């Protein structure tokens, strides 16, 4: 066995063991695996959300987008929608909603359908200011904790905003909740999936309506140091096997940018439909 092959084989063994524990529903023992180590550089801590304890990372939106007052942009967009009589049908669920009602949701998963959710990103107001809240499964069995914690957070908000969430995020989260016998809290929310009004508004004006196209041309966001979506599952598997934060730092960044882009796209659409 070569020196290079040994670490790869060890990582693969760790991944297989973690997935096996997840499928068997095993509890974490007293000795945490590598990825369970506290990562102070993320600013994350273990918090209680209802009956679930999850590793949570918070960042204020003002720190993430210096020079832009996202709180004012979203609040103004919601106020604009409140005054209009005939918004785009996809934006109608947001009428009458305030900043404290809003939660933007984005999932990062370890693969396609049937694979675990390992990172739930949410953008919402806490104590009057917008933040990003990321719930991270530091190893495979922690998925149940972040799914349950997500349900607790979503239950406290009236308006759900996603990008392609009706086709992906909401059904995916519901499926993972079913696996862990957790009641999801997305089905009864008022839901704005900004992909659909964006297609109606910008079709013919832009090359396509992918999020990264819309965020550049509509939201004014230009990604730097981003990790392509196709590489995210492999990055998480490497992190779960090694516990090295550098394996996951770009994934956390990607998730935050997705949340900010979705929120700003929602604001732009709301303003263009407002009175």
C-alpha positions as CSV (number, residue, x, y, z in Angstrom):
1,X,0.0,0.0,0.0
2,X,1.4,3.4,-1.0
3,X,1.6,6.4,1.3
4,X,-1.0,8.1,-0.7
5,X,-3.4,5.2,-0.8
6,X,-3.4,4.6,2.9
7,X,-5.1,8.0,3.8
8,X,-7.6,7.5,1.0
9,X,-8.5,4.0,2.3
10,X,-8.8,5.2,5.8
11,X,-11.1,8.1,4.8
12,X,-13.3,5.7,2.8
13,X,-13.5,3.4,5.7
14,X,-14.6,6.2,8.0
15,X,-17.2,7.3,5.5
16,X,-18.6,3.7,5.2
17,X,-18.7,3.4,9.0
18,X,-20.5,6.7,9.4
19,X,-23.1,5.8,6.8
20,X,-23.6,2.4,8.4
21,X,-24.1,4.0,11.8
22,X,-26.6,6.4,10.3
23,X,-28.6,3.6,8.6
24,X,-28.7,1.6,11.8
25,X,-29.8,4.6,13.8
26,X,-26.9,4.2,16.3
27,X,-26.2,6.8,18.9
28,X,-22.9,8.6,19.2
29,X,-20.7,7.2,21.9
30,X,-18.9,9.1,24.5
31,X,-15.7,9.5,22.3
32,X,-16.6,11.8,19.4
33,X,-15.4,11.0,15.9
34,X,-13.0,13.5,14.3
35,X,-15.6,15.8,12.8
36,X,-17.3,16.3,16.2
37,X,-14.4,18.3,17.5
38,X,-15.3,21.9,18.4
39,X,-14.4,24.2,15.6
40,X,-14.0,27.6,17.3
41,X,-13.0,29.3,14.0
42,X,-16.5,28.7,12.6
43,X,-18.0,30.6,15.5
44,X,-20.3,27.6,16.0
45,X,-21.7,26.2,19.2
46,X,-24.0,23.4,20.2
47,X,-27.5,24.9,20.9
48,X,-30.9,23.5,22.0
49,X,-33.7,24.0,19.5
50,X,-36.8,22.6,21.1
51,X,-36.0,19.0,21.9
52,X,-33.0,18.9,19.6
53,X,-29.3,19.9,20.1
54,X,-27.5,21.0,17.0
55,X,-24.2,22.6,16.0
56,X,-25.2,26.2,14.9
57,X,-23.1,28.9,13.2
58,X,-24.5,32.5,13.2
59,X,-23.2,35.4,11.1
60,X,-24.8,38.8,10.8
61,X,-25.8,39.8,7.3
62,X,-24.2,43.3,7.8
63,X,-20.8,41.5,8.3
64,X,-21.4,39.4,5.2
65,X,-22.3,42.2,2.9
66,X,-20.4,45.3,4.1
67,X,-21.9,48.5,2.7
68,X,-25.3,47.1,2.1
69,X,-28.2,47.3,4.6
70,X,-29.9,44.0,3.8
71,X,-32.4,44.5,6.7
72,X,-33.6,47.7,5.1
73,X,-33.7,46.2,1.6
74,X,-35.9,43.2,2.7
75,X,-38.1,45.3,4.9
76,X,-38.6,47.8,2.1
77,X,-39.4,45.1,-0.4
78,X,-42.0,43.6,2.0
79,X,-43.6,47.0,2.5
80,X,-43.7,47.5,-1.3
81,X,-45.5,44.2,-1.7
82,X,-48.0,45.2,1.0
83,X,-49.0,48.2,-1.0
84,X,-49.6,46.6,-4.4
85,X,-52.9,45.1,-5.5
86,X,-51.7,42.6,-8.0
87,X,-48.3,41.2,-7.4
88,X,-46.9,38.2,-9.4
89,X,-48.8,35.1,-8.2
90,X,-45.6,33.6,-6.9
91,X,-45.1,36.5,-4.6
92,X,-48.6,36.7,-3.2
93,X,-47.8,34.6,-0.1
94,X,-45.5,37.3,1.1
95,X,-48.1,40.0,1.1
96,X,-48.8,41.3,4.6
97,X,-45.6,39.7,6.0
98,X,-42.9,41.5,8.0
99,X,-39.2,40.9,8.5
100,X,-39.8,38.8,11.6
101,X,-42.0,36.4,9.6
102,X,-39.3,35.6,7.0
103,X,-37.0,32.7,6.8
104,X,-34.9,31.9,3.7
105,X,-34.0,28.2,3.4
106,X,-31.2,26.4,1.5
107,X,-30.0,22.8,2.0
108,X,-26.6,21.2,1.3
109,X,-26.8,17.4,0.9
110,X,-24.4,14.5,0.7
111,X,-25.8,13.5,-2.7
112,X,-29.1,13.0,-4.4
113,X,-32.4,11.6,-3.1
114,X,-31.9,9.3,-0.2
115,X,-28.6,10.8,0.9
116,X,-28.3,12.8,4.2
117,X,-28.8,16.5,4.6
118,X,-25.6,17.7,6.3
119,X,-26.0,21.5,6.3
120,X,-29.2,23.6,6.6
121,X,-28.8,27.3,5.9
122,X,-31.4,29.8,7.0
123,X,-31.5,33.6,6.8
124,X,-33.9,35.2,9.3
125,X,-34.3,38.0,11.8
126,X,-33.1,37.6,15.4
127,X,-33.4,40.5,17.8
128,X,-34.3,42.8,15.0
129,X,-31.4,42.1,12.6
130,X,-31.0,39.6,9.8
131,X,-28.5,36.8,10.3
132,X,-27.5,33.6,8.6
133,X,-28.0,30.5,10.8
134,X,-26.3,27.3,9.6
135,X,-27.0,24.0,11.3
136,X,-24.2,21.5,10.6
137,X,-24.2,17.8,11.0
138,X,-20.5,17.3,12.1
139,X,-20.9,13.6,11.2
140,X,-23.6,11.5,9.6
141,X,-25.7,10.5,12.6
142,X,-26.1,14.2,13.5
143,X,-28.5,14.6,10.6
144,X,-31.5,13.8,12.8
145,X,-30.5,16.7,15.1
146,X,-30.3,19.3,12.4
147,X,-33.5,18.1,10.7
148,X,-35.3,18.4,14.0
149,X,-33.8,21.7,14.9
150,X,-34.7,23.0,11.5
151,X,-38.3,22.0,12.0
152,X,-38.3,23.9,15.3
153,X,-37.0,27.1,13.7
154,X,-39.3,27.0,10.7
155,X,-42.3,26.5,13.0
156,X,-41.7,29.9,14.4
157,X,-41.8,31.7,11.0
158,X,-44.8,32.3,8.8
159,X,-43.1,33.0,5.4
160,X,-40.7,30.6,3.7
161,X,-38.5,31.8,0.8
162,X,-36.4,29.5,-1.3
163,X,-34.9,29.2,-4.7
164,X,-36.3,26.0,-6.4
165,X,-37.4,24.9,-3.0
166,X,-40.8,23.6,-4.1
167,X,-39.0,21.0,-6.3
168,X,-36.0,20.3,-4.1
169,X,-35.5,21.7,-0.6
170,X,-39.0,21.2,0.8
171,X,-39.6,17.7,-0.4
172,X,-36.0,16.7,0.3
173,X,-36.3,17.9,3.9
174,X,-39.7,16.3,4.3
175,X,-38.2,12.9,3.1
176,X,-35.3,13.2,5.6
177,X,-37.7,14.1,8.4
178,X,-39.7,11.0,7.6
179,X,-36.6,8.8,7.8
180,X,-36.0,10.1,11.3
181,X,-39.7,10.2,12.3
182,X,-39.7,13.9,12.8
183,X,-42.7,16.1,11.9
184,X,-41.5,18.6,9.2
185,X,-42.6,22.2,9.5
186,X,-42.6,23.4,5.9
187,X,-45.9,22.1,4.5
188,X,-48.1,24.7,6.2
189,X,-45.8,27.7,5.7
190,X,-46.6,30.4,3.2
191,X,-43.9,29.7,0.6
192,X,-42.4,31.9,-2.1
193,X,-40.1,30.0,-4.5
194,X,-38.4,32.9,-6.2
195,X,-37.4,30.8,-9.2
196,X,-40.9,30.9,-10.7
197,X,-41.5,34.7,-10.6
198,X,-37.9,35.2,-11.7
199,X,-38.5,33.2,-14.8
200,X,-41.6,35.2,-15.6
201,X,-39.8,38.5,-15.0
202,X,-36.4,37.9,-16.6
203,X,-37.0,35.2,-19.3
204,X,-35.7,36.7,-22.5
205,X,-33.6,39.3,-20.7
206,X,-31.0,37.0,-19.3
207,X,-29.1,34.0,-20.7
208,X,-30.8,31.7,-18.2
209,X,-32.5,31.8,-14.8
210,X,-29.9,29.9,-12.7
211,X,-29.3,31.4,-9.3
212,X,-25.7,32.4,-10.1
213,X,-26.9,34.2,-13.3
214,X,-29.7,36.0,-11.4
215,X,-27.5,37.0,-8.5
216,X,-24.9,38.6,-10.8
217,X,-27.4,40.5,-13.0
218,X,-30.2,41.2,-10.5
219,X,-28.8,41.1,-7.0
220,X,-25.3,42.5,-7.7
221,X,-23.5,39.6,-6.1
222,X,-20.2,38.3,-7.6
223,X,-18.9,35.1,-6.0
224,X,-15.2,34.8,-4.9
225,X,-13.6,31.6,-3.7
226,X,-16.8,29.6,-4.2
227,X,-17.0,25.9,-4.3
228,X,-19.0,24.4,-7.3
229,X,-22.1,22.6,-6.2
230,X,-21.0,19.3,-7.8
231,X,-18.0,19.2,-5.5
232,X,-19.9,19.8,-2.2
233,X,-20.8,16.2,-1.3
234,X,-17.2,15.0,-1.7
235,X,-16.0,18.0,0.5
236,X,-18.4,16.9,3.2
237,X,-17.4,13.2,3.1
238,X,-13.8,14.3,3.4
239,X,-14.7,16.5,6.4
240,X,-16.7,13.8,8.1
241,X,-13.8,11.4,7.8
242,X,-11.0,13.8,8.9
243,X,-12.6,16.5,11.0
244,X,-10.4,19.1,9.2
245,X,-12.2,22.4,9.0
246,X,-10.5,23.4,5.8
247,X,-12.5,20.6,4.1
248,X,-15.7,22.5,4.9
249,X,-14.9,26.2,4.9
250,X,-15.8,26.8,1.3
251,X,-19.0,24.8,1.7
252,X,-20.1,27.1,4.5
253,X,-19.2,30.1,2.3
254,X,-21.2,28.7,-0.6
255,X,-24.3,28.2,1.6
256,X,-24.1,31.8,2.9
257,X,-23.9,33.2,-0.6
258,X,-26.9,31.1,-1.7
259,X,-28.9,32.5,1.2
260,X,-27.9,36.1,0.5
261,X,-28.5,35.8,-3.2
262,X,-32.0,34.3,-2.7
263,X,-32.9,37.0,-0.2
264,X,-31.7,39.8,-2.5
265,X,-33.5,38.3,-5.5
266,X,-36.7,38.1,-3.5
267,X,-36.2,41.8,-2.6
268,X,-35.6,42.8,-6.2
269,X,-38.7,40.9,-7.4
270,X,-40.9,42.3,-4.6
271,X,-39.8,45.8,-5.4
272,X,-40.5,45.4,-9.1
273,X,-44.0,44.1,-8.3
274,X,-44.7,46.7,-5.5
275,X,-46.7,49.8,-5.6
